[in-house]
Amino acid sequence: MAAQVRAVAPEERLPARKRAKTITQAAKSGTEVELLEALQARVARAVQDRDTPPRDLAALTKRLMDITRELEAARVKDQEAGSDGAVTADETWRPQAL
């Protein structure tokens, strides 16, 4: 799928990016997804850091993969639960749909 491209007016600005919470902020007042995102970013930085001892890399990498799976599951759970707060109307019952 090709990206949509359009001309922009000179006064148009990019929307402000939502700043990620720190682990402490997410633990204190964030959602499960925000906490997992903060943990994922922190562990990923540790894995990438050249000063991380080689003996720690296996455990950190495994934990990073675990957090990634937990994060995906939490996002799916939020989507299924309608976490965006949208209220949807009930559908009309149609017996022929059975």
C-alpha positions as CSV (number, residue, x, y, z in Angstrom):
1,M,0.0,0.0,0.0
2,A,1.5,3.4,-1.1
3,A,1.6,6.2,1.4
4,Q,-0.7,9.1,0.9
5,V,1.2,12.3,0.1
6,R,-0.3,15.9,0.1
7,A,0.9,19.4,0.0
8,V,0.9,21.2,3.3
9,A,0.4,24.9,4.2
10,P,3.5,26.8,5.5
11,E,1.9,27.3,8.9
12,E,1.1,23.5,9.4
13,R,3.1,21.8,12.0
14,L,3.5,18.2,13.0
15,P,1.3,17.1,15.9
16,A,3.2,17.0,19.2
17,R,4.5,13.5,19.8
18,K,3.3,11.9,23.0
19,R,6.3,11.6,25.3
20,A,6.8,8.1,26.7
21,K,6.6,7.7,30.4
22,T,9.5,6.6,32.5
23,I,9.3,3.3,34.3
24,T,8.6,5.1,37.6
25,Q,5.9,7.3,36.1
26,A,4.3,4.3,34.3
27,A,4.4,2.2,37.5
28,K,2.9,5.1,39.5
29,S,0.1,6.4,37.2
30,G,0.3,4.6,33.9
31,T,-1.5,1.8,32.2
32,E,-0.2,-1.8,31.9
33,V,0.7,-1.0,28.3
34,E,2.7,2.1,29.3
35,L,4.5,0.2,32.0
36,L,5.4,-2.6,29.6
37,E,6.5,0.0,26.9
38,A,8.8,1.7,29.5
39,L,10.3,-1.6,30.6
40,Q,10.8,-2.7,27.0
41,A,12.7,0.5,26.2
42,R,14.9,0.2,29.3
43,V,15.8,-3.5,28.7
44,A,16.4,-2.8,25.0
45,R,18.8,0.0,25.9
46,A,20.7,-2.4,28.2
47,V,20.9,-5.1,25.5
48,Q,22.2,-2.5,23.0
49,D,24.7,-1.0,25.5
50,R,28.3,-2.0,24.7
51,D,29.1,-1.9,28.4
52,T,26.5,-4.5,29.4
53,P,28.5,-7.5,30.6
54,P,28.3,-10.5,28.2
55,R,27.1,-12.8,31.0
56,D,23.9,-10.6,31.3
57,L,23.0,-10.5,27.6
58,A,21.2,-13.9,27.5
59,A,19.0,-13.0,30.5
60,L,18.3,-9.5,29.2
61,T,17.5,-10.7,25.7
62,K,15.1,-13.4,27.1
63,R,13.4,-10.8,29.3
64,L,13.1,-8.4,26.3
65,M,11.3,-11.1,24.3
66,D,9.0,-11.9,27.3
67,I,8.1,-8.2,27.7
68,T,7.5,-7.9,24.0
69,R,5.0,-10.8,24.1
70,E,3.3,-9.4,27.2
71,L,3.1,-6.0,25.6
72,E,1.4,-7.4,22.5
73,A,-1.0,-9.4,24.6
74,A,-1.9,-6.3,26.6
75,R,-2.5,-4.3,23.5
76,V,-4.8,-6.9,22.1
77,K,-6.6,-7.1,25.4
78,D,-7.0,-3.3,25.3
79,Q,-8.3,-3.4,21.8
80,E,-10.8,-6.2,22.5
81,A,-12.0,-4.4,25.6
82,G,-12.5,-1.1,23.7
83,S,-10.0,0.7,25.9
84,D,-10.4,3.8,23.8
85,G,-13.5,4.6,25.7
86,A,-15.8,4.5,22.6
87,V,-19.4,3.6,23.3
88,T,-20.8,1.6,20.5
89,A,-24.5,0.9,19.9
90,D,-25.8,-2.6,20.0
91,E,-26.4,-4.2,16.6
92,T,-29.8,-5.1,15.4
93,W,-30.6,-8.8,16.0
94,R,-30.8,-10.7,12.7
95,P,-31.9,-14.4,13.0
96,Q,-30.8,-15.1,9.4
97,A,-27.2,-14.4,10.5
98,L,-27.2,-17.7,12.3
